[in-house]
């Protein structure tokens, strides 16, 4: 099983879309709320050089924003 981490904020529409897609596909993930967790925010910025969310880390492959096609490819979803 792939290790998936999603860096989010509660008000991010694209974060909600990503989580809904994961739920629909029965994908397990760890969520880190960067609005309240400074360590997670620093980790996200160090990994991605981005301050926007969502940042999705799938086994070290990063995706910024909700990109259904790329997520499907990384997760081998048809």
Backbone as CSV, one residue per row, in Angstrom:
resi,resn,N_x,N_y,N_z,CA_x,CA_y,CA_z,C_x,C_y,C_z
1,UNK,0.840,-1.187,0.000,0.000,0.000,0.000,0.885,1.251,0.000
2,UNK,0.495,2.214,-0.796,1.270,3.446,-0.894,1.053,4.320,0.339
3,UNK,2.115,5.040,0.714,2.023,5.993,1.825,1.586,7.335,1.251
4,UNK,0.441,7.822,1.729,-0.142,9.047,1.193,-0.347,10.042,2.331
5,UNK,0.188,11.247,2.114,-0.013,12.340,3.052,-0.585,13.510,2.275
6,UNK,-1.638,14.114,2.825,-2.209,15.307,2.200,-2.141,16.455,3.207
7,UNK,-1.541,17.543,2.763,-1.426,18.760,3.574,-2.595,19.660,3.185
8,UNK,-3.385,20.055,4.182,-4.644,20.746,3.909,-4.867,21.935,4.839
9,UNK,-5.945,22.666,4.539,-6.547,23.622,5.469,-8.046,23.340,5.445
10,UNK,-8.764,23.674,6.512,-10.200,23.368,6.574,-11.041,24.086,5.520
11,UNK,-10.610,25.239,5.049,-11.418,26.046,4.128,-11.050,25.850,2.660
12,UNK,-10.115,24.961,2.373,-9.624,24.751,1.003,-10.573,23.852,0.205
13,UNK,-11.179,24.411,-0.837,-12.113,23.664,-1.689,-11.403,22.507,-2.379
14,UNK,-10.190,22.740,-2.875,-9.467,21.686,-3.591,-9.015,20.570,-2.650
15,UNK,-8.767,20.908,-1.393,-8.462,19.884,-0.385,-9.677,18.988,-0.206
16,UNK,-10.849,19.591,-0.107,-12.092,18.834,0.062,-12.349,17.947,-1.148
17,UNK,-12.068,18.457,-2.333,-12.246,17.673,-3.553,-11.296,16.473,-3.564
18,UNK,-10.058,16.701,-3.140,-9.076,15.617,-3.105,-9.499,14.545,-2.109
19,UNK,-9.926,14.961,-0.930,-10.350,13.996,0.091,-11.600,13.236,-0.365
20,UNK,-12.518,13.902,-1.046,-13.708,13.237,-1.571,-13.315,12.199,-2.621
21,UNK,-12.359,12.545,-3.472,-11.866,11.607,-4.486,-11.228,10.390,-3.820
22,UNK,-10.404,10.625,-2.800,-9.776,9.515,-2.081,-10.837,8.624,-1.439
23,UNK,-11.854,9.235,-0.840,-12.922,8.456,-0.200,-13.658,7.616,-1.234
24,UNK,-13.974,8.238,-2.362,-14.672,7.559,-3.454,-13.878,6.341,-3.947
25,UNK,-12.549,6.480,-3.946,-11.670,5.411,-4.432,-11.201,4.485,-3.306
26,UNK,-11.689,4.718,-2.082,-11.313,3.915,-0.913,-9.799,3.953,-0.667
27,UNK,-9.221,5.148,-0.773,-7.787,5.357,-0.578,-7.543,5.850,0.843
28,UNK,-6.679,5.164,1.570,-6.295,5.566,2.918,-5.207,6.627,2.837
29,UNK,-5.272,7.632,3.702,-4.277,8.700,3.691,-4.154,9.306,5.076
30,UNK,-3.045,10.003,5.265,-2.846,10.780,6.482,-3.044,12.244,6.118
31,UNK,-3.838,12.949,6.917,-4.094,14.366,6.670,-3.351,15.213,7.696
32,UNK,-2.700,16.258,7.219,-2.021,17.202,8.102,-2.574,18.600,7.822
33,UNK,-3.169,19.198,8.842,-3.778,20.529,8.730,-2.700,21.583,8.984
34,UNK,-2.251,22.218,7.918,-1.156,23.184,8.034,-1.608,24.525,8.619
35,UNK,-2.920,24.702,8.798,-3.396,25.943,9.409,-3.209,25.931,10.928
36,UNK,-3.096,24.748,11.514,-2.945,24.646,12.962,-1.665,23.920,13.382
37,UNK,-0.980,23.286,12.446,0.206,22.490,12.756,1.426,23.111,12.057
38,UNK,2.181,23.907,12.814,3.333,24.619,12.240,4.396,23.649,11.728
39,UNK,4.606,22.539,12.420,5.603,21.553,11.982,5.196,20.952,10.634
40,UNK,3.906,20.657,10.472,3.409,20.120,9.200,3.549,21.155,8.091
41,UNK,3.265,22.423,8.417,3.407,23.502,7.428,4.856,23.613,6.969
42,UNK,5.797,23.582,7.920,7.221,23.652,7.574,7.645,22.447,6.740
43,UNK,7.134,21.278,7.102,7.436,20.043,6.362,6.933,20.151,4.926
44,UNK,5.701,20.639,4.759,5.106,20.792,3.428,5.921,21.757,2.567
45,UNK,6.301,22.882,3.146,7.072,23.883,2.396,8.446,23.332,2.030
46,UNK,9.076,22.621,2.945,10.398,22.037,2.667,10.315,21.015,1.535
47,UNK,9.253,20.214,1.522,9.096,19.186,0.489,8.761,19.784,-0.866
48,UNK,7.831,20.755,-0.873,7.228,21.193,-2.131,7.646,22.577,-2.600
49,UNK,8.245,23.369,-1.708,8.548,24.769,-2.015,7.267,25.546,-2.304
50,UNK,6.136,25.065,-1.792,4.829,25.678,-2.020,4.215,26.106,-0.703
51,UNK,3.404,27.158,-0.752,2.646,27.568,0.427,1.158,27.309,0.228
52,UNK,0.778,26.942,-0.999,-0.621,26.640,-1.289,-0.944,25.187,-0.994
53,UNK,-2.226,24.931,-0.759,-2.696,23.574,-0.499,-3.779,23.211,-1.509
54,UNK,-4.050,21.950,-1.713,-3.398,20.828,-1.065,-2.054,20.493,-1.706
55,UNK,-1.193,19.938,-0.882,0.019,19.284,-1.373,-0.167,17.811,-1.009
56,UNK,-0.095,16.956,-2.016,-0.302,15.529,-1.814,1.011,14.816,-2.078
57,UNK,1.436,14.026,-1.108,2.673,13.244,-1.200,2.283,11.775,-1.280
58,UNK,2.540,11.164,-2.431,2.265,9.743,-2.632,3.601,9.049,-2.848
59,UNK,4.086,8.391,-1.809,5.389,7.712,-1.854,6.494,8.619,-2.394
60,UNK,6.493,9.881,-1.971,7.542,10.809,-2.374,7.268,11.564,-3.660
61,UNK,6.206,11.210,-4.368,5.803,11.934,-5.588,4.806,13.007,-5.168
62,UNK,5.136,14.265,-5.442,4.289,15.373,-4.993,3.351,15.859,-6.089
63,UNK,2.161,16.203,-5.669,1.177,16.854,-6.526,0.651,18.059,-5.757
64,UNK,0.615,19.204,-6.405,0.097,20.414,-5.779,-1.240,20.730,-6.436
65,UNK,-2.267,20.869,-5.612,-3.606,21.105,-6.132,-4.313,19.792,-6.438
66,UNK,-5.584,19.880,-6.765,-6.366,18.688,-7.096,-6.212,18.407,-8.576
67,UNK,-5.445,17.364,-8.898,-5.217,16.933,-10.273,-5.642,15.466,-10.355
68,UNK,-6.918,15.263,-10.650,-7.503,13.917,-10.639,-6.751,12.961,-11.556
69,UNK,-6.363,13.435,-12.720,-5.659,12.584,-13.678,-4.311,12.119,-13.114
70,UNK,-3.542,13.049,-12.568,-2.233,12.687,-12.000,-2.394,11.779,-10.780
71,UNK,-3.348,12.091,-9.903,-3.570,11.252,-8.727,-3.960,9.840,-9.148
72,UNK,-4.832,9.734,-10.144,-5.244,8.420,-10.648,-4.047,7.648,-11.185
73,UNK,-3.176,8.350,-11.891,-1.970,7.721,-12.443,-1.061,7.233,-11.314
74,UNK,-0.801,8.079,-10.323,0.083,7.702,-9.233,-0.476,6.556,-8.385
75,UNK,-1.806,6.468,-8.326,-2.455,5.434,-7.516,-2.906,4.227,-8.349
76,UNK,-2.582,4.240,-9.638,-2.964,3.141,-10.540,-4.485,2.910,-10.546
77,UNK,-5.218,4.010,-10.615,-6.686,3.949,-10.686,-7.090,4.158,-12.129
78,UNK,-7.926,3.288,-12.616,-8.372,3.389,-14.020,-9.611,4.239,-14.130
